[in-house]
Amino acid sequence: QLQLVESGGGLVQPGGSLRLSCAASGHSLDSYAIGWFRQAPGQEREGVSCISSSGGSTDYADSVKGRFTISRDKANTAVYLQMNSLKPEDTAVYYCAATLSWTEYVPVLTLEYDYWGQGTQVTVSS
């Protein structure tokens, strides 16, 4: 059973930056496509960004394009979400998710993912 753990959330002022990390205890992530999702109070969980198992393909929600960057470390032990120019509307609980994949396909829907972390809170406020 793959157990994902997110870290790096916190309180940041508008315009600031945070880097979220997603890691799996005792597992390499090299065979998994990874997605970042977020859920604000009273709203549905939405996709933010995702990356293929090789790291060769990525996808971003329109609302974060140009501000967020998803990447994998070379050892394939973690996936990162670099978030710059943060806005109050980025405030949410951020989740990482994983699904086994050996292609360049990048899953964007929550139902395509089999494993989920517990989430990390990101609050953008002055």
Secondary structure as UniProt FT lines:
FT   STRAND          4..7
FT   STRAND          10..12
FT   TURN            14..15
FT   STRAND          18..24
FT   TURN            25..26
FT   TURN            30..31
FT   STRAND          32..39
FT   TURN            41..42
FT   STRAND          46..51
FT   TURN            53..54
FT   STRAND          58..60
FT   TURN            62..67
FT   STRAND          68..72
FT   TURN            74..75
FT   STRAND          78..83
FT   HELIX           88..90
FT   STRAND          92..100
FT   HELIX           110..112
FT   STRAND          115..116
FT   STRAND          120..124
//
